Structure formats: structure tokens, C-alpha cells
């Protein structure tokens, strides 16, 4: 939590270093509710994992669309 807003923070797995330049992902979850933040964080983590897997397979999913969705 920063101020009154929860943040999502995770390290990018090393196996995805080829398709993800950032070593750490840090985004605002734009909520002050803990349960809502946990839910959004889990959804965001799943979406990032799916995006990285797709990029490893040669696809190029839209990162901005994933962030807006979550």
C-alpha cells in the first residue's frame, strides 16, 4: 500500500527475460480495499503470465490492453 492505494509488485520470472525487459513489475491497483486489491492482483498476475507465455510462443499480445482490462 502506498498512501491509500494498493500496488501490485512482482519480479518477472527469469525464464521470460527474452520477452520481458523489466526485472520487476510495479503497478497501481487503484483501490484502497484489500480484498479488491488481492483479486485484481491475482487477475493481473495471471494475465501477465499468459502474455509472457504467448510471447514465448511467438505471439504478441497487447500489454496495454491487459493492463486496462485489469
Secondary structure, 3 states (H helix, E strand, C coil): CECCECEEEEECCHHHCCCCCCCEEEEECCCCCHHHHHHHHHHHHHHHHHHHHHHHCCCCCCHHHHHHHC
